[in-house]
């Protein structure tokens, strides 16, 4: 089971960004080194779970992407 938190940020010009933060230990530990993944045009945050979950115990893994709607 994935351990992550979803969040969104909307800029002043209306651009909405989505992020999935793989917490690993269940909390956002900002003292760990960060890895930022970009899922790209054809991927989704879910496609990175196999990579992010094992790394989340030592790193703060975050996937960021633009939302479309």
C-alpha positions as CSV (number, residue, x, y, z in Angstrom):
1,X,0.0,0.0,0.0
2,X,1.3,3.4,-1.0
3,X,2.1,6.0,1.7
4,X,1.7,9.4,0.2
5,X,-0.1,12.7,0.5
6,X,-1.6,14.5,-2.4
7,X,-1.6,18.3,-2.7
8,X,-2.4,21.1,-5.2
9,X,-1.2,24.6,-5.7
10,X,-2.8,27.3,-7.8
11,X,-0.7,30.2,-9.0
12,X,-2.0,33.7,-9.3
13,X,-2.5,33.2,-13.1
14,X,-4.7,30.1,-12.7
15,X,-2.1,27.3,-13.4
16,X,-2.8,24.4,-11.1
17,X,0.1,22.1,-10.1
18,X,-0.4,18.7,-8.5
19,X,2.1,17.0,-6.2
20,X,2.3,13.6,-4.6
21,X,4.7,13.4,-1.6
22,X,5.8,9.9,-0.7
23,X,6.2,10.2,3.0
24,X,7.6,6.7,3.7
25,X,7.4,7.0,7.5
26,X,4.0,8.6,7.5
27,X,5.1,12.2,8.0
28,X,6.9,14.8,6.0
29,X,10.5,14.8,7.2
30,X,12.1,17.8,5.6
31,X,15.5,16.9,7.0
32,X,15.8,14.0,4.4
33,X,17.3,14.7,1.0
34,X,14.7,15.3,-1.6
35,X,14.1,13.6,-4.9
36,X,11.7,15.4,-7.3
37,X,10.2,13.3,-10.1
38,X,8.4,14.6,-13.1
39,X,6.0,12.0,-14.5
40,X,6.0,13.6,-17.9
41,X,3.5,13.8,-20.7
42,X,2.5,10.2,-20.8
43,X,2.9,9.2,-17.2
44,X,1.1,9.7,-13.9
45,X,2.2,9.9,-10.3
46,X,0.9,6.3,-9.9
47,X,3.5,5.1,-12.4
48,X,6.3,6.2,-10.1
49,X,5.1,4.2,-7.0
50,X,7.4,1.3,-7.7
51,X,10.4,3.7,-7.7
52,X,9.3,6.1,-4.9
53,X,8.1,3.7,-2.3
54,X,11.5,1.9,-1.7
55,X,13.3,5.3,-1.8
56,X,10.9,7.0,0.6
57,X,12.5,5.5,3.7
58,X,15.7,7.4,3.1
59,X,14.6,10.3,0.8
60,X,11.6,12.6,0.5
61,X,10.2,11.6,-2.9
62,X,7.9,14.1,-4.6
63,X,6.2,13.9,-8.0
64,X,5.1,17.2,-9.5
65,X,2.9,17.7,-12.5
66,X,0.4,20.1,-14.1
67,X,-3.2,19.2,-13.7
68,X,-5.5,19.2,-16.8
69,X,-9.2,19.7,-16.5
